[in-house]
Amino acid sequence: MEDAHATLLKLDNTEASFFGVYDGHGGSSVAKYTGQALHRHIRESKHFDKNEYREALKDGFMALDKELSQDKSFEFDPSGCTAVTALVTPDNRIFVANAGDSRSVISVNGESKALSYDHKPVNRLESQRIIAAGGFVEFGRVNGNLALSRAIGDFEFKQNEHLPPEEQIVTCDPDVIEHEISGEDEFFVLACDGIWDCMTNQQVVSFVRSEIAKRTPLEVICEEIMDHCLATDSDMTGVGCDNMSIMIIGILHGKTEDEWYDWVASRSGTKNSKEETPSTSTTEGAIEEKLPVDEKEPEQGEQ
């Protein structure tokens, strides 16, 4: 298992909450360390106590990557990881920072709203940076190898001494999207690409919402989504064979957990979502989180 995650309802004794999903590749070392250290670097940014959260998130990503690059124990480590994180602030805002192709979406009265966008080598701005830094895109991959264009670690793609970190072939520089929590917001999801390769944003939101209406615990909903995304033995597409991590965070709006379930259920009965769910053959803005349930290691032959 190369994935890692972090959940802190109170980030280092602040009133902010922090959640992160880290999808590792090429090994688990960078992902595991990121799960332990990224939130610390974000909290230590000079911008954090000034409530400059966008800048603090960017600082944290860059500081962690620099620390790893200078750590001798990672000198010959080929691994890297995506990172999608959500910082929920005391003034009822969500800041989602993303580097890579993990993703976050929020349910706004049952409609999905993207809180991040994937970084793929074929994206125009991403490919421009890759080529300008001396790399190339082949078969939709960086230098014919890496299927994403931003990541923590992956230092073989960060060797141009004449360029700053944000201009390297692969950069850890995150995009940050700010969302102000409203009374229409129900929950948000962080998940790695193993989920999004199988389900659309709206399918995930609709599925989670329908299960909340049945009073299904959030951790069980995570398991059900991953069960749905698992490939059958005869599936040769590669979809559904990836490691999977997913996290669902309920936005309580000052309600108890039971009241929140009732509230979402009552709303689910009055509004149809844009897309059908798939079949399977804190005060205002307070957060109740459930740990993600990670997929077991794939059976031999499902790599």
C-alpha positions in Angstrom: 0.0 0.0 0.0 1.6 3.3 -1.2 -1.1 5.7 0.0 -1.2 7.7 3.2 -3.6 10.2 4.8 -3.8 12.7 7.6 -6.8 13.9 9.7 -6.5 16.6 12.4 -9.7 18.1 13.8 -7.5 20.7 15.5 -4.3 21.5 13.6 -1.6 22.0 16.3 -4.0 23.4 18.9 -5.6 25.9 16.4 -9.2 26.0 15.6 -8.5 24.9 12.0 -9.0 21.4 10.8 -6.8 19.6 8.3 -7.4 16.6 6.0 -5.1 15.1 3.4 -4.9 12.1 1.0 -1.5 11.2 -0.4 -1.3 8.8 -3.3 2.1 7.3 -3.5 3.9 5.8 -6.6 7.3 4.2 -7.0 7.3 3.2 -3.4 5.6 4.4 -0.1 8.4 6.4 1.6 7.5 9.9 0.3 3.7 9.4 0.8 4.2 8.1 4.4 6.5 11.0 5.3 4.1 13.5 3.7 1.3 12.2 5.8 3.3 12.8 8.9 4.9 16.2 8.0 3.0 18.2 5.5 0.6 19.7 7.9 3.4 20.7 10.2 5.1 22.7 7.5 1.9 24.4 6.7 1.3 25.3 10.3 4.9 26.6 10.6 4.5 29.0 7.6 4.8 32.7 8.6 1.5 33.2 6.7 -0.6 30.9 8.8 -1.0 33.1 11.9 -1.8 36.0 9.6 -4.7 34.0 8.2 -3.1 34.0 4.8 -4.0 30.4 4.3 -3.4 30.1 0.6 0.2 31.3 1.0 0.6 29.0 4.0 -0.5 26.0 2.0 1.9 26.8 -0.8 4.7 27.4 1.6 4.1 24.0 3.3 4.2 22.0 0.1 7.4 23.7 -1.0 9.1 23.4 2.4 8.3 19.7 2.6 9.6 19.0 -0.9 12.8 20.9 -0.1 13.2 19.0 3.2 12.9 15.7 1.4 15.4 16.8 -1.3 18.0 17.6 1.3 17.4 14.5 3.4 20.1 11.9 2.7 17.8 9.1 3.5 15.7 10.0 0.5 18.8 10.6 -1.8 18.2 7.5 -3.9 14.5 7.1 -3.2 12.6 7.1 -6.5 9.1 7.5 -5.0 6.7 10.4 -5.0 3.1 11.2 -4.1 0.2 13.3 -5.1 -1.3 15.5 -2.4 -4.8 16.8 -2.0 -5.4 18.6 1.3 -8.3 20.5 2.8 -7.8 23.2 5.5 -11.1 24.2 7.2 -10.6 27.6 8.9 -12.5 29.1 11.9 -14.1 31.7 9.6 -15.9 28.9 7.7 -13.7 28.6 4.6 -12.3 25.5 3.0 -8.9 25.9 1.3 -8.1 22.9 -0.9 -4.5 22.6 -2.1 -3.7 20.0 -4.8 -0.6 18.7 -6.5 -1.3 15.8 -8.8 -4.4 13.8 -9.8 -6.0 13.1 -6.5 -9.2 15.2 -6.2 -11.7 16.9 -3.9 -15.4 17.6 -4.5 -18.1 19.1 -2.3 -21.8 18.4 -2.2 -23.8 21.6 -2.5 -27.4 20.5 -2.0 -26.6 17.3 -3.8 -24.8 18.9 -6.7 -21.0 18.3 -7.1 -18.7 21.2 -7.1 -15.0 20.6 -7.9 -12.6 21.8 -5.2 -9.5 20.8 -7.2 -8.4 20.1 -10.7 -6.2 17.3 -11.9 -2.6 18.0 -13.0 -2.0 15.8 -16.1 0.9 16.1 -18.5 -1.4 16.6 -21.5 -2.9 19.7 -20.0 -1.7 22.7 -22.0 -0.1 24.7 -19.2 1.4 21.6 -17.7 2.9 20.4 -21.0 4.3 23.9 -21.6 6.1 23.9 -18.3 7.4 20.3 -18.9 8.8 21.2 -22.3 10.3 24.5 -21.1 12.1 22.7 -18.4 13.7 20.2 -20.8 11.2 17.4 -20.6 8.7 15.9 -23.0 5.2 14.4 -23.0 4.9 10.9 -24.6 1.9 8.6 -24.3 0.3 11.1 -21.9 3.2 10.8 -19.5 6.1 13.0 -18.4 9.1 11.7 -20.3 7.0 8.7 -21.2 7.0 7.7 -17.5 5.0 9.6 -15.0 1.2 9.9 -15.5 0.9 13.2 -13.5 2.7 16.5 -13.7 2.8 17.7 -10.1 3.9 15.7 -7.1 5.9 15.7 -3.9 9.2 13.8 -4.4 10.0 12.4 -7.8 13.3 14.2 -7.7 14.6 12.7 -11.0 12.3 15.3 -12.6 13.5 18.2 -10.5 17.2 18.4 -11.6 17.4 21.6 -13.5 19.6 23.8 -11.4 18.7 26.9 -13.4 15.0 26.8 -12.6 13.0 27.5 -9.4 11.0 24.6 -8.0 7.7 25.8 -9.5 9.2 25.6 -13.0 10.7 22.2 -12.9 9.6 19.3 -15.2 7.5 18.1 -12.2 6.7 20.6 -9.5 5.1 20.2 -6.1 3.6 23.7 -6.4 -0.1 23.3 -5.5 -3.1 25.0 -6.9 -5.3 26.3 -4.1 -9.1 26.7 -4.4 -11.0 28.6 -1.7 -14.6 27.8 -0.9 -16.7 29.7 1.6 -19.0 27.3 3.5 -22.7 28.0 3.0 -25.9 26.5 4.4 -26.2 24.5 1.2 -22.9 22.6 1.8 -23.4 19.0 3.1 -20.0 17.2 2.9 -16.8 17.0 0.9 -14.7 14.2 -0.3 -11.0 13.7 -0.8 -9.9 10.7 -2.8 -7.0 9.4 -5.0 -7.3 8.8 -8.7 -8.2 5.1 -8.2 -11.7 6.4 -7.3 -12.0 9.1 -9.9 -10.9 6.7 -12.7 -14.1 4.7 -12.0 -16.7 7.4 -10.9 -17.5 10.9 -11.9 -17.6 13.8 -9.3 -21.4 13.7 -9.4 -21.6 9.9 -9.1 -19.5 10.0 -6.0 -21.6 12.8 -4.4 -24.9 11.1 -5.4 -23.8 7.8 -4.0 -22.6 9.3 -0.7 -25.7 11.3 -0.3 -28.0 8.3 -1.0 -26.2 6.3 1.6 -26.3 9.1 4.2 -30.0 9.1 3.7 -30.0 5.4 4.7 -28.0 6.4 7.8 -25.0 4.4 6.6 -21.8 5.3 8.6 -19.3 7.3 6.6 -16.6 4.7 6.9 -18.9 2.1 5.5 -19.8 4.4 2.6 -16.0 4.6 1.9 -15.8 0.8 1.8 -18.8 0.6 -0.5 -17.3 3.1 -3.0 -14.1 1.2 -3.1 -15.9 -2.1 -3.6 -17.7 -0.6 -6.5 -14.4 0.6 -8.0 -12.6 -2.7 -7.7 -11.9 -4.4 -11.0 -13.2 -7.9 -11.7 -10.6 -10.6 -12.4 -11.5 -10.5 -16.1 -11.1 -6.7 -16.5 -8.0 -5.9 -18.5 -8.3 -2.2 -18.7 -6.2 -1.4 -15.6 -9.1 0.6 -14.1 -9.9 -0.5 -10.6 -6.5 -2.1 -10.0 -5.0 1.0 -8.3 -4.5 1.5 -4.6 -7.5 3.5 -3.3 -8.0 6.0 -0.5 -11.1 8.0 0.2 -12.2 10.4 3.0 -15.6 11.8 3.5 -16.0 14.8 5.8 -19.5 15.9 7.0 -20.2 19.7 7.4 -22.3 19.7 10.6 -23.4 23.4 10.7 -23.6 23.1 14.5 -25.7 19.9 14.4 -25.0 16.7 16.2 -24.0 13.8 14.0 -27.5 12.3 14.2 -29.1 15.6 13.4 -26.8 16.0 10.4 -27.8 12.6 9.0 -31.5 13.6 9.4 -30.8 16.9 7.7 -29.0 15.4 4.7 -31.7 12.7 4.4 -34.5 15.3 4.4 -32.8 17.2 1.6 -32.1 14.1 -0.4 -35.8 13.5 -0.7 -36.6 16.8 -2.3 -33.9 17.2 -4.9 -32.8 15.0 -7.8 -29.1 15.1 -8.7 -27.9 15.7 -12.3 -26.6 12.2 -12.6 -27.8 8.8 -11.4 -25.7 6.9 -8.8 -24.0 3.9 -10.3 -25.3 0.4 -9.8 -23.0 -2.2 -8.3 -23.3 -6.1 -10.3 -16.7 24.2 14.3 -20.3 25.8 15.0 -21.4 26.9 11.6 -19.1 24.9 9.4 -18.1 22.5 12.2 -16.6 19.2 10.9 -17.2 15.6 11.8 -14.6 13.5 10.0 -14.3 9.8 9.4 -11.1 8.1 8.7 -10.7 6.7 5.2 -10.7 3.0 4.7 -7.9 2.0 2.4 -8.0 -0.8 -0.1 -6.1 -4.0 0.7 -3.0 -4.8 -1.3 -4.1 -6.0 -4.7 -3.9 -9.7 -5.3 -1.0 -11.0 -7.3 -1.8 -10.4 -11.0 -3.8 -7.2 -10.3 -0.8 -4.9 -10.3 
